């Protein structure tokens, strides 16, 4: 868990979601949940199994992702958003909307040259 003594909530939130992979993982779980590890790995282009494991563990430690292990042979593990993780849906949707608009703006700028 990140340093809880940070005085700035923006800095705290950015630390919590920061890095290349956390938002794509959360976004994948928002689209459909629960998901198995291999499904997440296939959906998130470029992520390695080691990095996915590391980031899922961090998100679990921060109580944003729930990991459920099923007693099957071999064991099955599914990941889903926690109730607290669900509170990020609207914010991530807004980030996605802004990303789409900004990509369009940059594309238009390049095409106008």
C-alpha positions in Angstrom: 0.0 0.0 0.0 1.2 3.5 -0.8 2.2 6.1 1.7 -1.0 7.1 3.5 0.6 10.2 4.9 0.5 12.1 1.5 -1.3 15.3 2.0 -2.5 15.7 -1.6 -5.3 13.4 -2.7 -4.4 13.8 -6.3 -0.9 12.6 -5.7 -2.2 9.7 -3.6 -4.6 8.7 -6.4 -2.0 9.0 -9.1 0.4 6.9 -7.1 -2.3 4.3 -6.6 -3.2 4.1 -10.3 0.2 5.1 -11.7 2.4 3.0 -14.0 1.8 1.7 -17.5 -0.4 -1.3 -16.6 -2.8 -0.6 -13.7 -5.4 1.4 -15.7 -5.5 -1.1 -18.6 -6.0 -3.9 -16.1 -8.8 -2.0 -14.3 -10.4 -1.1 -17.6 -10.4 -4.8 -18.7 -12.1 -5.8 -15.5 -14.6 -3.0 -15.8 -15.6 -4.2 -19.3 -16.3 -7.7 -18.0 -15.6 -9.3 -14.7 -14.6 -11.7 -13.4 -11.8 -12.7 -15.7 -9.1 -15.4 -15.5 -5.4 -14.5 -15.7 -4.9 -15.8 -19.3 -7.9 -13.8 -20.5 -6.4 -10.6 -19.0 -3.0 -11.4 -20.4 -4.5 -11.8 -23.9 -6.6 -8.6 -23.7 -3.8 -6.3 -22.5 -1.4 -6.0 -25.4 2.2 -6.1 -24.5 1.9 -7.1 -20.8 4.1 -10.0 -19.7 2.8 -12.7 -17.3 5.3 -11.5 -14.6 4.2 -7.9 -14.9 0.5 -8.9 -14.9 1.0 -10.9 -11.7 2.9 -8.0 -10.1 0.3 -5.4 -10.9 -2.6 -7.7 -9.9 -1.0 -8.2 -6.6 -0.5 -4.5 -6.1 -4.1 -3.8 -7.0 -5.3 -6.6 -4.7 -3.1 -5.1 -1.8 -4.7 -1.7 -2.5 -8.2 -3.4 -2.3 -9.2 -2.5 -5.8 -9.1 -6.1 -7.2 -10.4 -9.3 -5.7 -8.7 -12.6 -6.4 -10.7 -15.8 -6.0 -9.2 -19.2 -6.1 -11.3 -22.2 -7.0 -10.5 -25.7 -5.7 -10.2 -27.3 -9.2 -7.4 -29.3 -10.8 -5.5 -27.3 -11.9 -6.5 -24.5 -9.6 -8.6 -21.8 -11.3 -8.1 -18.1 -10.3 -10.5 -15.3 -11.2 -10.0 -11.6 -10.8 -12.8 -9.0 -10.4 -13.1 -5.5 -9.0 -13.9 -5.1 -5.4 -16.7 -2.9 -4.2 -14.2 -0.1 -3.7 -12.7 -0.8 -7.2 -16.2 -0.4 -8.7 -16.1 3.2 -7.5 -13.4 3.9 -10.2 -15.7 3.0 -13.1 -16.9 6.6 -13.8 -13.5 8.1 -13.5 -11.9 5.5 -15.9 -14.8 6.0 -18.4 -14.0 9.8 -18.4 -10.3 9.1 -18.9 -11.3 6.9 -21.8 -13.5 9.6 -23.3 -10.8 12.2 -23.0 -8.3 9.9 -24.5 -10.5 9.3 -27.6 -11.1 13.1 -28.0 -7.4 13.9 -27.6 -6.4 11.1 -30.1 -8.9 12.6 -32.6 -7.5 16.1 -32.1 -3.9 15.0 -32.7 -5.0 13.0 -35.8 -6.7 16.1 -37.2 -3.6 18.2 -36.5 -1.4 15.7 -38.4 -3.8 15.4 -41.3 -4.0 19.2 -41.6 -0.3 19.5 -42.2 
